Amino acid sequence: MPRALYALTLEETIKATVSTHPAIQSQLAQLDASLSDVQTARQQFYPTPSVSVEQVSSSAGDWQYGQKSTVQAYRLQQPLWTGGRLTAGLDKAQANSKVASENVNDVRQQMAFRAVQTWSEWYLAFMRVKAQQQSVTTHERLMGVVKRRVAEGAMATSELSLTQSRLDQAIAQQQSFSAQQRVARLKVSQLIGRSLDAEDIPELVNLTVQCRRDSLIERAIEASAALGKIKAQQESMNFELKERQAELSPDVYMRLERQRTPTQSGTVMSTFDRVYVGFSSRFGAGMSNLTAIESLEKKRNALAAEYEAAQRSLLEAVQSEQEQLESTAARLPLLRNAMEGSNQTAQAWDRQFLAGRRAWIEVMNAAREMAQAEIDFGDAKVSQISSQWRMGIYCGELQDMLMASDQGLAREASK
């Protein structure tokens, strides 16, 4: 039984891409790891147990140890005050998980843009092949006409050469478009993670949701995962700066210790229980914490500039896309009229040629213009479709479609 024809829509392409592509799966794994880092940061508030076993060589007069003793020590140390270091560390870990979550969304948006571009290339090539096939059929019909008339002596053989040349050009163009279609279909196949056969075709489904021009900029900024990632990075940098600043303050801690060691005779194990309250400093080698703080402040300034640059790039892309969408919407009726007019002209030129009022070269030119008009209309239609879907991504209208497999992780990251 022959395989059934499968029509792949752009929506299906986007969903398959964001659900299965390895680039997104990799970022989801990074998000999962960042949530583990949050749990690790929470554990820092709890006591730290430790066990040590040491071999001691002491003098003969040492009343506590024998000359050669094995000392066992069991310790439990609890931080009492860290100057806010542990809290800043937890906040930093949570901010980093938000960075990872925004990075997932950013990669997902980029892959959605790539899916729109790749599917549009496939659909464009599909429409060009379809239009060019009609052109080949028209030129083959005209070739039959000129062969009969040359055989009847009603036309010169030079017209046969012209017609054959135009037919060869149409076939060559069709083969070029067919190659473009195969390449585009292969790209779509790589994106969605499964093979597509030569019989599979793209199916057009228009996007009904559109962004209002008066709220375009605000919605694009709000929906941009790239900007959200930079903001999360700024937040993480602020907490890291607090963590470094807190390291300039001493840590106050309490430590419970039990020490077991043999007596000088070596036959009895003595047990000593101790409670320590102390503090320790974290200035770093050569007061390196001070230079680390200075470095973090400069990185924070760099992130502010990066955010501004990313915002400008986003606004430029969105406004350019909107202008392209409006321009295409204005051109489509004109191109449709041109296509219909070219078709009518080609039919009229055929009739007038038979009546002796048109030259054969005019009939051939009309056939070529009819094919080109169909291709131009198809190009503009694909441009409109891709612009609509890209604008939907920019404005966040397709957010539910893009959010596929990490909703649970995203909820945990926001806690």
C-alpha positions in Angstrom: 0.0 0.0 0.0 1.5 3.4 -0.9 2.3 5.8 1.9 -0.3 8.5 2.6 0.5 12.1 1.9 1.6 14.0 4.9 1.1 17.8 5.1 3.2 19.6 7.7 2.0 22.9 9.0 4.2 25.6 10.4 2.6 25.3 13.9 3.5 21.5 13.9 7.0 22.4 12.8 7.5 24.8 15.7 6.0 22.5 18.3 8.2 19.6 17.2 11.3 21.7 17.1 10.9 23.2 20.6 9.9 19.9 22.1 12.6 17.6 20.8 15.6 19.6 19.5 18.8 18.8 21.4 19.8 22.4 21.8 16.7 22.9 24.0 17.1 19.6 25.8 20.6 20.7 26.7 19.3 23.9 28.2 16.6 22.1 30.1 19.3 19.9 31.6 21.2 23.0 32.6 18.1 24.4 34.3 17.7 21.1 36.2 21.3 21.4 37.4 20.7 25.0 38.5 17.8 23.8 40.7 20.2 21.3 42.4 22.5 24.3 43.0 19.6 26.0 44.9 19.2 23.0 47.1 23.0 23.0 47.7 22.8 26.6 48.8 20.0 25.9 51.2 22.0 23.1 52.8 24.7 25.7 53.7 22.5 26.9 56.6 22.6 23.5 58.3 25.4 22.1 60.6 28.5 20.7 58.9 29.6 17.3 60.3 33.1 16.1 60.0 35.2 13.1 61.2 39.0 13.0 61.4 41.4 10.3 62.4 45.0 11.3 63.1 48.2 9.6 64.2 49.9 11.6 67.0 53.5 11.3 68.0 54.0 13.1 71.3 56.7 13.5 73.9 56.9 11.2 76.9 55.6 13.9 79.2 52.4 14.5 77.3 49.7 13.7 79.8 46.9 13.6 77.1 48.4 11.3 74.5 50.6 8.3 74.4 53.8 8.6 72.5 52.1 7.1 69.5 48.3 7.4 69.5 45.4 7.4 67.1 43.1 10.3 67.8 39.5 10.3 66.6 37.6 13.6 66.4 33.9 14.0 65.6 32.8 17.6 65.0 29.5 19.4 64.2 29.8 23.0 63.3 26.9 25.4 62.9 27.2 28.9 61.5 25.6 31.5 63.7 26.2 34.7 61.8 27.9 35.2 58.4 27.1 38.8 57.6 24.5 37.8 55.1 26.9 35.6 53.1 24.7 32.5 53.2 21.5 34.3 52.4 23.2 36.1 49.4 24.5 32.7 48.2 21.0 31.3 48.3 19.6 34.3 46.5 22.4 34.1 43.9 21.6 30.4 43.3 17.9 31.2 42.8 18.8 34.0 40.4 21.1 31.7 38.5 18.2 29.2 38.2 16.2 32.1 36.8 19.0 32.8 34.3 18.9 29.1 33.3 15.1 29.3 32.9 15.4 32.4 30.7 18.1 30.8 28.7 15.8 27.9 28.0 13.2 30.4 26.8 15.7 32.3 24.7 17.0 29.2 22.9 13.4 28.1 22.4 12.5 31.4 20.8 15.6 31.3 18.6 14.7 27.7 17.5 11.2 28.9 16.8 12.5 31.7 14.6 14.7 29.1 12.9 11.7 26.8 12.4 9.7 29.7 10.8 12.6 30.5 8.5 13.2 26.9 7.5 9.6 26.0 7.0 9.1 29.2 5.0 12.0 28.3 2.7 10.3 24.9 2.1 6.9 26.4 1.4 8.5 29.0 -0.9 10.3 26.3 -2.9 7.1 24.3 -3.0 5.1 27.2 -4.4 7.9 28.0 -6.9 8.0 24.3 -8.1 4.2 24.4 -8.5 4.2 27.6 -10.5 7.2 26.5 -12.6 5.4 23.2 -13.4 2.5 25.2 -14.8 5.0 27.2 -16.8 6.6 23.9 -18.2 3.1 22.6 -19.1 2.3 25.9 -20.9 5.6 25.8 -22.8 5.1 22.1 -23.7 1.6 23.1 -25.1 3.1 25.9 -27.1 5.8 23.6 -28.3 3.1 21.3 -29.7 1.4 24.2 -31.4 4.6 25.5 -33.1 5.6 22.0 -34.2 2.2 21.5 -36.0 2.4 24.9 -37.6 6.0 24.4 -38.7 5.0 21.0 -40.2 2.1 22.8 -42.0 4.5 25.5 -43.3 2.6 28.2 -41.4 5.6 29.2 -39.2 9.3 29.4 -39.7 11.7 26.9 -38.1 13.3 29.7 -36.2 10.2 29.9 -34.1 10.7 26.2 -33.2 14.2 27.0 -31.9 12.9 29.9 -29.8 10.1 27.8 -28.3 12.5 24.9 -27.6 14.9 27.4 -25.9 12.2 28.8 -23.7 11.0 25.3 -22.8 14.5 24.2 -21.8 14.8 27.3 -19.7 11.5 26.5 -17.9 12.6 22.9 -17.3 16.0 24.0 -16.0 14.3 26.5 -13.6 12.0 23.8 -12.4 14.9 21.5 -11.6 16.6 24.4 -9.7 13.4 25.0 -7.7 13.1 21.2 -7.1 16.6 21.1 -5.7 15.8 24.0 -3.4 12.7 22.2 -2.2 14.7 19.0 -1.4 17.3 21.0 0.6 14.6 22.9 2.5 12.7 19.7 3.3 15.9 18.2 4.6 16.4 21.2 6.9 12.9 20.9 8.2 13.5 17.2 8.8 16.6 17.9 10.9 14.7 20.5 13.0 11.8 18.2 13.8 13.9 15.1 14.4 12.3 12.8 11.9 12.6 12.1 8.1 10.2 13.6 5.5 9.6 11.9 2.2 9.4 13.5 -1.2 5.6 13.2 -1.1 5.4 15.2 2.1 4.4 18.8 1.5 4.0 22.0 3.6 0.5 23.0 4.5 -0.4 26.6 4.8 -2.3 27.7 8.0 -2.6 31.4 8.5 -1.9 32.9 11.9 -5.0 34.8 13.0 -3.4 36.4 16.1 -1.6 39.7 15.3 0.1 42.3 17.5 -1.4 45.8 17.9 1.0 48.5 16.7 0.3 50.8 19.7 1.5 48.1 22.1 4.1 46.4 19.9 7.2 47.7 21.6 6.0 47.1 25.2 4.9 43.6 24.4 8.1 42.7 22.5 10.3 43.9 25.5 8.1 41.9 27.9 8.2 38.7 25.9 11.9 38.9 25.0 13.7 36.0 26.7 17.0 37.5 25.7 16.3 40.6 27.7 14.9 38.5 30.5 18.1 36.5 30.7 20.2 39.7 31.0 18.0 41.0 33.7 18.3 37.7 35.6 22.1 37.9 35.1 22.1 41.4 36.6 20.1 40.1 39.6 22.5 37.2 40.0 25.5 39.6 39.8 24.0 41.8 42.6 23.6 38.9 44.9 27.1 37.7 44.1 28.4 41.2 44.9 26.6 41.0 48.3 28.1 37.6 48.9 31.6 38.9 48.3 31.0 41.9 50.5 29.7 39.7 53.3 33.0 37.7 53.1 34.7 40.8 54.5 32.9 40.2 57.7 33.9 37.4 60.1 31.8 34.2 60.4 30.6 33.4 63.9 30.1 29.8 64.5 29.5 27.1 67.2 31.3 23.8 67.0 30.6 20.6 69.1 33.5 18.3 69.2 34.1 14.8 70.7 37.7 13.6 70.8 38.6 10.0 71.6 42.3 9.0 72.3 44.0 6.2 74.1 45.7 7.0 77.4 49.4 6.7 78.0 49.0 3.1 78.8 47.2 2.5 75.5 44.5 0.3 77.1 41.8 2.8 77.8 40.1 5.2 75.4 39.5 8.7 76.9 36.6 10.8 75.6 36.6 14.6 75.7 33.6 16.7 74.8 34.1 20.3 73.9 32.0 23.3 72.8 33.6 26.0 70.8 32.3 29.5 69.8 34.6 31.3 67.5 34.9 33.4 64.4 36.9 33.2 61.2 37.7 35.7 58.4 37.5 35.3 54.6 39.7 38.1 53.3 41.2 35.9 50.6 44.9 35.7 49.6 46.4 39.1 49.5 43.0 40.7 50.3 41.8 39.4 46.9 38.2 39.8 48.0 38.5 43.6 47.6 39.7 43.3 44.0 37.0 40.6 43.3 34.3 43.1 44.5 35.7 45.8 42.1 35.6 43.3 39.3 32.0 42.4 40.0 31.0 46.0 40.0 32.6 46.5 36.6 30.8 43.4 35.2 27.5 44.7 36.5 28.1 47.9 34.6 28.9 45.8 31.5 25.6 43.9 31.9 23.7 47.2 32.0 25.3 48.3 28.7 24.6 44.8 27.2 20.9 45.1 28.1 20.7 48.5 26.4 22.3 47.1 23.3 20.1 44.0 23.2 17.0 46.2 23.7 18.0 48.4 20.8 18.6 45.4 18.5 15.2 44.0 19.5 13.4 47.2 18.8 15.1 47.5 15.4 14.2 43.9 14.5 10.5 44.3 15.6 10.0 47.6 13.9 11.6 46.4 10.7 9.4 43.2 10.8 6.3 45.4 11.3 7.3 47.6 8.3 7.9 44.5 6.2 4.6 43.0 7.2 2.7 46.2 6.3 4.6 46.6 3.0 3.8 43.0 2.0 0.2 43.4 2.9 0.0 46.4 0.6 1.8 44.6 -2.3 -0.2 41.4 -2.2 -3.4 42.8 -3.8 -1.3 44.4 -6.6 0.7 41.2 -7.2 -2.6 39.2 -7.2 -4.0 41.6 -9.8 -0.8 41.4 -11.8 -0.9 37.6 -11.7 -4.5 37.5 -12.9 -3.8 40.1 -15.5 -0.8 38.1 -16.8 -3.0 35.0 -17.1 -5.7 36.8 -19.0 -3.1 38.5 -21.2 -1.5 35.1 -22.1 -4.9 33.7 -23.0 -5.7 36.7 -25.1 -2.4 36.6 -26.9 -3.0 33.0 -27.8 -6.3 33.8 -29.4 -5.0 36.9 -31.2 -2.0 34.9 -32.5 -4.3 32.4 -34.1 -6.2 35.4 -35.6 -2.9 36.8 -37.0 -2.9 39.9 -34.8 0.1 38.9 -32.5 3.6 37.7 -33.1 4.8 34.4 -31.7 7.4 36.1 -29.6 4.7 38.0 -27.9 2.9 34.8 -27.0 6.1 33.4 -25.6 6.8 36.5 -23.6 3.3 36.4 -22.2 3.8 32.8 -21.0 7.1 33.8 -19.3 5.5 36.8 -17.6 2.6 34.7 -16.4 5.0 32.3 -14.7 7.0 35.1 -13.2 3.9 36.8 -11.9 2.8 33.6 -10.1 6.3 33.3 -8.6 6.3 36.9 -7.4 2.9 36.5 -5.8 4.0 33.3 -4.1 7.2 35.0 -2.7 5.2 37.8 -1.3 2.7 35.4 0.3 5.4 33.4 2.0 7.0 36.7 3.2 3.7 37.7 4.8 3.3 34.3 6.5 6.8 34.3 7.9 6.5 37.9 9.1 3.2 37.2 10.8 4.6 34.2 12.7 7.8 36.0 13.7 5.7 38.9 15.0 3.7 36.4 17.0 6.9 35.2 18.6 8.2 38.7 19.2 5.0 39.8 20.9 4.6 36.6 23.0 1.4 35.5 21.3 2.9 32.0 20.7 4.2 31.6 24.3 1.9 28.7 25.1 3.1 26.9 22.0 6.7 27.4 22.9 6.3 26.3 26.5 6.3 22.5 26.1 8.4 20.4 28.4 9.8 22.5 31.2 6.8 24.0 32.9 7.4 22.1 36.1 11.1 23.1 36.2 10.1 26.8 35.5 7.8 26.8 38.5 10.5 25.4 40.7 13.0 28.0 39.5 10.6 30.8 40.3 10.3 29.8 44.0 
